[in-house]
């Protein structure tokens, strides 16, 4: 997995999948996790080689299924916003990659965005505002926003099992039934009017999960003062879909805030180009965030499991903010 050769990486993923199918002892899984194994395999999901992506996904699915009995079903994260910021803790529901895809983990970008929100600059953005989280996954960012005093928070995703897990996370954090806090289904392709990228989901499963786990989808006229997203752009179509969704759902005068691990410089550049070209947005600004040091560092949270430091990514980690035109 440490090799730069795609063929070697593919072979390693195939071997991992076979080992996981045969059964791996808990101690071996723990060593693999602590050594950054899960993070390395997960990073291969962003590879340009389709066969390598498929092999990495298969390895993660089998590893996740194997270790599901060993992992704690929940995990708590604490964030300290400093002397004039806020201290906040959230508990997320952990599920397997085989059912949740990339939404199974709390990624470095989500941890950094949570830490940023607890700082004075982040508090000023969300307190008393209506907030939408895109591609929530485990939902840490939306949960933090709700606990920090947002007027309302809508936590969205499009994967059925992720939506079910998000509902459980509301219960874990004492937010179930709290006015203004909800889980909702949101498909970026539908928002962008792009039928080509609408995923093929079992309609029966989607109906069952939405019925029990969230309050359906958004209404056509739902708009939000703040839209948050972490690691929501990692494929070629994502820049256009995410920007179109944000442009449609952001209220006039609102702010889009994204934290992105820059795995692909090309995809990151495409995201910035889409934002600059979208008439709804103005004042697009980008800054780098550091997880090892600096104001928003969180080295104590990143343990080499399913998260990695900013220095592990080709373009580091970017904080992107864009304002919606008030006209």
Secondary structure, DSSP 8 states (H G I E B T S, - for coil): ---S-HHHHHHHHHHHHHHHHH---HHHHHHHHHTTHHHHHHHGGG-S-HHHHHHHHHHHHHHHHHHTTTS-SEEEEEEE--TTS-EEEEEEE---HHHHGGGGS--HHHHHHHHHHHSHHHHHHHTTSEEEEES-TT-HHHHHHHHTT-SEEEEEES-HHHHHHHHHHHHHTT-TT-TTEEEEE--HHHHHT-GGG-----HHHHHHHHHHHS--B--TT--EEEEEEES---STTHHHHHHHHHHHHEEEEEEEEEEEE-S-HHHHHHHHHHHHH-TTEEEEEEEEE-SSSSTT--TTT--SSS---GGGSTT-EEEEEEEE---
